């Protein structure tokens, strides 16, 4: 199937190089090969022959070249710069990697201005055009990564998840990071799904693992760079007494989360992040995904901001049990911001007297998702 970024990548390749980052096995290579013409060259750093080709500082001669995982090569920036400067007029260059290419590119280097950068996300409701509750439940339990989702099997998804986690920790992180205590890192990764959706206490994790605060903090940074987790900062505003520092995290593979309500929240957050990244990468807009929590403990799960101002607030619930008091409080503080309470098992839809939309997952993740990706409008209607 055609992924949501393909046409945009094709258009940008006519002007510059394109970098595609994203989690391991999210479909970057498949996307690249789908748009590559006959006679292209594919070089994978994990392949011995391809790695030797790059190490000998040879340049491919084909008019369309894909470099996969080349960021694992310490001198990759200079190599790509040399190849681009010599061949950019006759060669289209596509670079993919399962780590944050913007981080491993490093700021201020010589590639600036020579590329566009995209982040590819797992399948979502709008990309798959999911219409039924049964198909939605499959996406929720199997996750949005192509292999486990398309298998349709919980057993295969569980096996894939275990193998993928081990590969990332024991191979990818070893390749890219100078770190010790790999077993402790894997233990931390196993612990994190239980803590999804709440402000993350590094001190508590430090005590559980018997590691220094700085060590645990650096491991979380690594997990984020490797697209295993993502973290949201709290919304800051003079109108509220907000928590200033505590971030909360979610997993790119929401199927790792056992608790039903938390997994639904993780899935919704991942959909929102995908759309935010799309608007950042394709349109260059100053949009972000954060959350709200004040010092009195009032919290709203997700806030989309544009130009640092909240435009859409979302609270996730399994079933309708009344409109969230915290969402009412937030709407009163920010009346211009759309406020949404989304439900997994309840399909009633209405606008409350406080101006809060109570809607189903389908209304948010399918209809609103299509609106965001096709029109770019953040206003819910």
Secondary structure, DSSP 8 states (H G I E B T S, - for coil): ---TTHHHHHHHHTTSEEEEEESTTSSHHHHHHHH--TT-EEEETTSHHHHHHHHTT----SSEEEEESGGGSTTHHHHHHHHHHHHTTT-EEEEEESS-HHHHH-TT-TTTTSEEEEEE----HHHHT--SHHHHHHHHHH-SSHHHHHHT-HHHHHHHHHHHHHHIIIIIHHHH-----HHHHHHHHHHHGGGTTSB--HHHHHHHHT--HHHHHHHHHHHHHTTSEEEE-B---TTS-B-SS--EEEESSGGG--SHHHHHHHHHHHHHHHHHHHHHHHH---EEEEEEEBTTS-EEEEEEEETTEEEEEEEEESS-SS--HHHHHHHHH-TTSEEEEEESS----EE-TTSEEEEEHHIIIIIIHHHHHHH------
